[in-house]
Amino acid sequence: MKAILVKEPGGPEQLVLGEYETPQPQPDELLVKVHATALNRADTLQRQGKYPPPAGASPLLGLEVAGEVVEAGSNCTKYKTGDKVFGLLPGGGYAEYAVIQEAMAMRVPANLSMEEAAAIPEVFLTAFQALIWLGKLQEGERVLLHAGASGVGTAAIQLARATKAEVIVTASKQKLQACLDLGTHKAIDYKASNFEEEVLAHTNGEGVDVIIDFIAGPYFKQNINCLRLDGRMVLLASLGGGKVEEFDLRKILAKRLQIMGSTLRSRSPEYQVQLTQEVAQFAMPHFERGEIKPVVDSVYDWQDVAEAHRYMEENRNIGKIVLRVR
């Protein structure tokens, strides 16, 4: 089959379209003809040699696909040849064919295209895990989402609104309106103002109950100051750096704060199956009614994958960058 290969660790120019062995489905797996896949930060890190795939996973890039079942393993009972499915993978999505555990596959809603379906799995599972499983966001609470216009950010805005929480985001100026259009209550230009001051002013000094953060070090002190009593913070990345200097840990004690870190790709298959099933149960009816939608920034032909990676690394996208596979 054709697949996107990494010639050697490095920049986007290392991505080339080549030949790779077609995967064979295990008894509990589906072989899917891939129509679309989507970019994730993990792809750019793996391309650079900084994020190896989990043991046993395909070495090919690509953590999510949407496509058509062409073969079902002997133990598969839910899906059959010809069914349109999408879902999360440990790797292997940048290819003509990919295998996915049947338990991880979801049926493509009739009102969504393959490109839209491919934009769902990684960001909505990550956002649901962070907001609901770890952050335990409740109706009426406030949540601060950093990188609100990112793929995970746009998913988290919509899930938080569906939970009937108040949503505050940070984003660059040109991306604020997109966040507001998704239902954000307060959007803060992090380059033009101090988000801590803005959050505390907006909440009359009370702060927020939950924070989802990708920046880490540079935001840590401000995040702690933004959390109210019994607040919860979930760290999903450390894009700004991983070190904090001269921080008073007593603030965590005084506010009874919970600080959690999480990744999704390294989780056990059982964990990912349970998460997928809960997300499908919660969100699929919203997708089918058009109340929640995947936010697709752009669609590239997969032969233009290097350009797509450059675009992501320039932080220009609002929502997901999708590759059309053909």
Number of C-alpha atoms within 10 A of each C-alpha: 11 16 23 24 19 22 13 12 15 16 15 19 15 15 22 17 17 13 13 15 9 15 14 14 18 16 13 16 22 30 24 28 23 28 23 30 32 30 25 22 13 17 22 20 15 19 24 17 14 13 13 14 20 13 9 8 12 17 16 22 27 25 23 29 39 34 28 23 23 16 19 24 19 12 12 17 10 12 19 15 13 13 14 24 26 30 27 26 24 24 23 25 32 29 28 21 26 28 28 27 21 22 20 22 25 21 18 23 18 10 11 15 13 23 25 23 30 34 32 25 26 24 23 24 24 22 27 25 23 28 26 16 11 19 23 15 22 17 13 12 16 25 28 27 26 22 22 31 31 23 27 28 27 29 28 28 30 25 22 25 18 16 16 15 21 21 25 26 28 23 22 18 13 11 20 20 15 18 27 18 9 17 18 23 17 17 25 23 17 17 11 9 10 12 22 20 14 19 25 17 12 14 13 9 13 16 24 27 25 31 27 28 24 20 18 20 16 16 18 19 17 14 21 22 18 25 27 19 16 15 22 24 26 21 18 20 17 15 12 12 13 12 10 12 9 6 9 9 9 9 13 17 12 10 15 14 19 16 16 14 13 15 12 16 18 13 12 9 14 11 11 20 17 13 19 24 16 15 20 19 11 14 19 19 13 16 19 15 11 12 12 19 21 23 21 21 15 15 18 17 14 23 17 15 22 17 16 22 21 15 15 18 13 9 11 15 17 23 22 28 24 27 27 21 24 13
